[in-house]
Amino acid sequence: MPTVTEGNPRTISLTLANDHYTVLVGSGLLADTAELISSRTGMRSRTAAIVTDSTVGPLYAETVLASLEAAGIRTVLITVPAGEASKSMAQVTEVCREMLRAGLDRKSFLVALGGGVVGDLAGFAAAIFQRGIPYVQIPTTIVSQVDSSVGGKTGVNTPEGKNLLGAFHQPQLVIADVATLDSLPEREFNEGFAEIIKHAAIRDTTLLDLVEAKDTIREHLVELVSRNVAIKAAVVEEDERETTGTRALLNFGHTIGHGIEAAGGYGRFLHGEAISLGMVAATRLSVAKSGLDPAAGERIIAALRTYELPTTLAADVPDETVLAAMGRDKKFEAGAIRFVLLKAIGEAFVSDAVDQRDLESTLTGLRN
C-alpha cells in the first residue's frame, strides 16, 4: 500500500514502471496551484490550458487561472458543457483545436479542473495533443477525487458504450482539494460514495466503518479521500495497464453498471448511481456464486442506501438494452464475461463463473 504522508496536504505517491507522481489531498489548495505544480513536478512550461466545464468553471477557474498567471504562465481557459455528453470525440477535437488556436504546443501542459467527465476528456486531449503533453488533475467531485483522477485512464464514450475510445496517460500531479466538495449538490455528493463503498468492498473492510457514520462524514473528508486514493494507487501500482488482472478488481459493480448507464442514455443516471445498481447485482451474484456471507452482502447494500443511492432498477430500462451495452464493454474478452465477485468484504477476485443467464436473472432481481 502506498504511504500516506500526514500534513496539509496529505501526500500519496505512486511508483509505476515508467512514471512517478504524487496525489495531494487537503483543503484550500487551489490558490497554490502553480507553486504545487512547480515544487512537486519540476515542470517549467510557460504556457498551459485549463479545461473545465460550465458548472465548475464559474466556481474555481479564476482561482487556478490567477495562480498560474501570477507565476508567469500564459494560460487559456477552455470551458465545455457540463455533463456526460461532453465525453465525446467531437468535444476532444474542439478542445485540441482551441489549444492550437491559442498557440499552445508540445511544450505546454494542461490542467483538468472538474469532475470525472472533465478529467477523462481533458486527459485524453493531453494524451493526443501533438502526440502527448503533460497534464495535472484537479478533481472537484468525490468520484473524481477518490477514483477517476488517479491511474491514468483517459477516454470518451461512443453511442455503443462507455470509455471505448481512450488511452493510458498518467498525470504529472493530482491536487484533490476537499473544499471544492462543499459546492456539490447533495445528489452528486452522494453518488461518489458508490466508488468509496466499492473500494471498501474489494480491499478494506474497515473503510465501511467510516462510511457508515454519515452524520459526521464531512468532518473526515481528507481522511476519507486519502484512504481511498491509497487503495486505488496500490491497485494501479500492481497492475497499471490491466495485464495481470489485479486492476480489474476495480471493476466491481461496473460490468452491469456501465450497461445500465449506457442504457439510460448517459444522462438519466449519474455514474455512481449506475455503479450502485451494478454493485447490488455483483453483491447478490457473490452470495450465489462465491460464498459471500449474505449478511456481508446486506451490509454493502445498506451502505449504498445510506447515501440514497439506487438499489432497484426501474422497469422502463429494458434488459435487452443493458445486455447489449454490456456486450460491447471492455470487460468482455472474446465474448466471455470477466466478472468481479467477492468471497468476503475486502476479498475480491475475477470470476469466469458468471454466464448470460446469470446476468439476465440478476437484472430481473434488480427490479424487485
C-alpha positions in Angstrom: 0.0 0.0 0.0 1.5 3.4 -0.9 2.4 5.5 2.1 0.1 8.4 3.1 2.2 11.3 4.4 0.4 13.3 7.0 0.0 17.1 6.9 -1.9 19.6 4.8 -1.8 18.5 2.1 -1.5 14.7 2.7 0.7 13.1 0.1 0.2 9.7 -1.6 3.0 8.7 -4.0 2.5 6.3 -7.0 5.5 4.5 -8.4 4.9 2.9 -11.8 7.1 1.2 -14.4 7.8 4.4 -16.3 6.1 7.1 -14.1 6.1 8.5 -10.7 3.7 11.1 -9.4 2.1 12.5 -6.3 -1.5 12.9 -5.2 -2.1 15.8 -2.8 -5.2 15.8 -0.6 -6.1 18.8 1.6 -8.2 21.8 1.9 -7.7 25.2 0.4 -5.1 24.1 -2.2 -6.4 25.7 -5.4 -4.8 29.1 -4.7 -1.4 27.4 -4.6 -1.8 25.5 -7.8 1.3 27.0 -9.6 3.6 26.5 -6.6 2.4 23.0 -6.1 3.0 22.1 -9.8 6.4 23.7 -9.7 7.5 22.1 -6.4 6.0 18.7 -7.0 6.7 18.1 -10.7 9.5 20.4 -11.7 7.6 21.4 -14.8 8.7 24.8 -16.1 6.5 25.3 -19.1 5.3 28.9 -19.7 2.0 28.0 -21.5 -0.9 26.0 -20.3 -4.6 25.3 -20.9 -7.2 24.9 -18.1 -10.0 22.6 -19.3 -13.1 22.9 -17.1 -16.9 22.7 -17.5 -19.8 25.2 -17.4 -20.6 24.3 -13.7 -17.1 24.1 -12.2 -15.5 26.9 -14.2 -17.5 29.8 -12.7 -16.7 28.5 -9.2 -13.0 27.7 -9.3 -11.4 28.5 -12.7 -10.5 32.1 -11.8 -8.5 31.0 -8.7 -6.5 28.4 -10.7 -6.0 30.9 -13.6 -4.8 33.6 -11.2 -2.3 31.3 -9.6 -0.8 30.2 -12.9 -0.7 33.7 -14.4 0.9 35.1 -11.3 3.7 32.6 -11.8 4.2 33.9 -15.4 2.4 31.0 -17.1 0.3 32.2 -20.1 -3.0 30.3 -19.8 -6.0 29.7 -22.0 -9.3 28.7 -20.3 -11.4 26.2 -22.2 -14.9 25.5 -20.9 -17.0 22.6 -22.1 -20.7 22.0 -21.4 -21.2 20.2 -18.1 -22.4 16.6 -18.3 -21.6 13.1 -19.6 -22.5 14.2 -23.2 -19.2 16.1 -23.3 -17.2 12.9 -23.2 -17.2 12.6 -27.0 -14.6 12.6 -29.8 -16.2 15.8 -31.1 -15.6 17.6 -27.8 -12.0 16.3 -27.6 -11.3 17.6 -31.1 -12.7 21.0 -30.2 -10.6 21.2 -27.0 -7.5 20.4 -29.1 -8.4 22.9 -31.7 -8.8 25.6 -29.1 -5.4 24.8 -27.7 -3.9 25.1 -31.2 -5.7 28.4 -31.9 -4.3 29.7 -28.6 -0.8 28.9 -29.7 -0.1 26.0 -27.4 2.5 23.5 -28.4 4.1 20.2 -27.3 6.0 22.1 -24.5 2.7 23.3 -23.0 0.7 21.5 -20.3 -2.9 21.0 -19.5 -4.9 21.3 -16.2 -8.1 19.3 -15.9 -10.3 21.1 -13.5 -13.6 19.4 -12.8 -15.2 16.0 -12.2 -14.7 12.7 -13.9 -16.0 13.8 -17.2 -13.6 16.7 -17.4 -10.7 14.6 -16.1 -11.3 11.8 -18.7 -11.9 14.2 -21.6 -9.0 16.6 -20.8 -6.7 13.7 -20.0 -7.4 12.2 -23.4 -6.9 15.5 -25.1 -3.5 15.8 -23.3 -2.7 12.2 -24.5 -3.2 13.0 -28.1 -2.4 16.7 -28.5 0.8 16.8 -30.5 1.3 13.2 -29.6 1.1 13.8 -25.9 1.7 16.7 -23.4 1.9 16.6 -19.6 -1.3 17.3 -17.5 -2.4 17.9 -14.0 -5.6 16.6 -12.5 -7.6 18.9 -10.2 -10.7 16.8 -9.4 -13.7 18.6 -7.8 -16.1 15.7 -7.1 -15.9 12.8 -4.8 -16.0 10.3 -7.7 -13.0 12.0 -9.4 -11.0 12.6 -6.2 -11.2 9.0 -5.0 -11.2 7.2 -8.3 -11.0 8.6 -11.8 -8.2 11.2 -11.4 -5.8 8.5 -10.2 -4.4 5.8 -12.5 -4.0 7.4 -15.9 -7.2 6.1 -17.6 -8.5 8.7 -20.1 -11.2 8.4 -22.7 -14.5 9.2 -24.1 -17.8 7.4 -24.8 -19.5 6.4 -28.1 -23.1 5.6 -28.6 -22.1 1.9 -28.4 -20.6 2.1 -24.9 -18.7 3.9 -22.2 -15.0 4.7 -22.4 -14.5 2.7 -25.6 -12.1 5.2 -27.0 -9.1 6.3 -24.9 -5.5 6.0 -23.8 -3.4 5.4 -20.7 -1.8 8.8 -19.9 -0.7 9.3 -16.3 -0.9 12.8 -14.8 2.1 14.6 -13.5 0.3 15.6 -10.3 -3.2 15.3 -8.7 -4.4 18.1 -6.5 -7.5 17.0 -4.6 -8.9 20.0 -2.7 -11.7 18.7 -0.5 -13.0 22.3 -0.1 -14.4 22.0 -3.6 -16.8 19.3 -2.4 -18.7 21.9 -0.4 -20.3 23.2 -3.6 -21.6 19.8 -4.7 -25.4 19.3 -4.8 -26.4 16.5 -2.4 -27.1 14.1 -5.2 -23.6 14.5 -6.7 -22.0 14.3 -3.2 -23.8 11.1 -2.5 -23.0 9.5 -5.9 -19.3 9.5 -5.1 -19.9 7.0 -2.3 -20.6 4.3 -4.8 -16.8 4.3 -5.6 -15.9 4.6 -2.0 -18.1 1.6 -1.0 -16.6 -0.3 -3.9 -13.1 0.3 -2.5 -14.2 -0.9 0.9 -15.9 -4.0 -0.7 -12.8 -5.1 -2.6 -9.9 -4.0 -0.3 -10.7 -2.6 3.1 -13.5 -3.7 5.4 -12.6 -1.0 8.0 -13.4 1.7 5.5 -17.1 0.8 5.8 -17.0 1.8 9.4 -16.1 5.3 8.4 -18.6 5.4 5.6 -21.5 4.2 7.7 -21.1 7.2 10.0 -22.8 9.5 7.6 -23.7 12.2 10.1 -20.1 13.1 10.6 -18.6 12.1 7.3 -18.0 15.7 6.1 -15.7 16.2 9.1 -13.4 13.4 7.8 -13.2 14.2 4.1 -9.4 14.5 4.0 -9.0 11.1 5.7 -11.7 9.6 3.5 -10.3 10.8 0.2 -6.7 9.9 1.3 -7.6 6.3 2.3 -9.4 5.8 -1.0 -6.6 7.2 -3.1 -4.2 4.9 -1.3 -6.4 1.9 -2.2 -6.7 3.0 -5.8 -2.9 3.8 -6.0 -2.0 0.3 -4.6 -4.1 -1.5 -7.2 -2.7 0.7 -10.0 0.9 0.1 -8.9 0.3 -3.6 -9.0 -1.3 -3.6 -12.5 -1.0 -0.3 -14.3 -2.3 -1.5 -17.7 -4.6 -4.3 -16.7 -2.2 -7.1 -17.7 -2.3 -9.2 -14.5 -5.9 -9.0 -13.6 -5.4 -7.1 -10.3 -6.7 -3.8 -11.7 -9.8 -5.5 -13.0 -10.9 -5.7 -9.3 -11.7 -2.0 -9.5 -14.5 -3.0 -11.9 -16.6 -4.5 -9.1 -20.1 -3.4 -10.0 -19.0 -1.8 -13.2 -19.9 -4.5 -15.7 -23.6 -4.3 -15.2 -23.3 -0.6 -14.0 -21.8 0.6 -17.3 -24.5 -1.3 -19.2 -27.2 0.5 -17.1 -25.5 3.8 -17.6 -25.4 3.4 -21.4 -29.0 2.1 -21.5 -30.0 5.3 -19.7 -28.6 7.4 -22.4 -25.7 9.0 -20.4 -27.9 11.4 -18.6 -30.6 9.6 -16.7 -28.2 8.0 -14.2 -25.2 9.7 -12.6 -22.2 7.4 -12.9 -22.2 6.5 -9.2 -25.9 5.7 -9.4 -25.5 3.2 -12.2 -22.5 1.7 -10.4 -24.6 1.4 -7.2 -27.0 -0.8 -9.2 -24.2 -2.7 -10.6 -22.8 -3.4 -7.1 -26.1 -4.6 -5.9 -26.1 -7.1 -8.7 -22.5 -8.1 -8.2 -23.1 -8.5 -4.4 -26.1 -10.8 -5.0 -24.1 -12.8 -7.5 -21.3 -13.1 -5.0 -23.7 -14.6 -2.4 -25.0 -17.0 -5.0 -21.7 -17.9 -6.8 -18.7 -17.3 -4.5 -20.0 -17.9 -0.9 -20.2 -14.3 0.3 -22.0 -14.2 3.6 -25.5 -12.8 3.0 -25.1 -10.5 6.0 -22.0 -9.0 4.5 -23.9 -8.6 1.2 -26.7 -6.8 3.0 -24.1 -4.5 4.7 -22.8 -3.4 1.4 -26.3 -2.7 0.0 -27.3 -0.9 3.2 -24.3 1.4 2.9 -25.4 2.3 -0.6 -28.9 3.1 0.7 -27.4 5.3 3.4 -26.2 7.6 0.7 -29.5 7.5 -1.1 -28.0 5.5 -4.0 -30.5 3.4 -6.0 -30.7 -0.3 -5.3 -33.6 -1.2 -7.6 -33.8 -0.7 -11.4 -36.8 0.9 -13.0 -38.9 -1.2 -15.2 -38.6 1.1 -18.2 -34.8 0.4 -18.6 -35.0 -2.7 -20.9 -32.9 -5.7 -20.1 -32.0 -6.1 -23.8 -30.6 -2.6 -24.0 -28.5 -3.2 -20.8 -27.2 -6.5 -22.0 -26.4 -5.2 -25.5 -24.3 -2.4 -24.0 -22.6 -4.9 -21.7 -21.6 -7.0 -24.6 -19.6 -4.1 -26.1 -17.9 -3.4 -22.7 -14.1 -3.7 -22.4 -14.6 -6.2 -19.6 -15.7 -8.8 -22.1 -12.9 -10.7 -23.8 -13.7 -12.7 -26.9 -17.3 -12.7 -25.8 -16.5 -14.2 -22.4 -17.6 -12.3 -19.2 -14.9 -11.2 -16.7 -16.9 -10.6 -13.7 -15.6 -9.4 -10.3 -17.1 -11.2 -7.3 -16.4 -11.1 -3.6 -15.6 -14.1 -1.3 -15.8 -11.7 1.6 -15.7 -7.9 2.1 -12.2 -7.0 1.2 -11.5 -10.1 -0.8 -12.4 -9.7 -4.5 -11.5 -11.9 -7.5 -12.2 -12.1 -11.2 -14.6 -15.0 -11.9 -15.5 -16.8 -15.1 -18.4 -18.5 -13.4 -21.0 -15.8 -14.4 -22.9 -16.6 -17.6 -25.5 -14.9 -19.7 -28.4 -16.5 -17.8 -26.9 -15.2 -14.5 -26.8 -11.7 -15.9 -30.4 -11.9 -17.1 -31.7 -13.3 -13.8 -29.7 -10.7 -11.8 -31.2 -7.9 -13.9 -34.7 -9.3 -13.1 -33.8 -9.3 -9.5 -32.7 -5.7 -9.6 -36.3 -4.7 -10.3 -37.5 -6.1 -7.0 
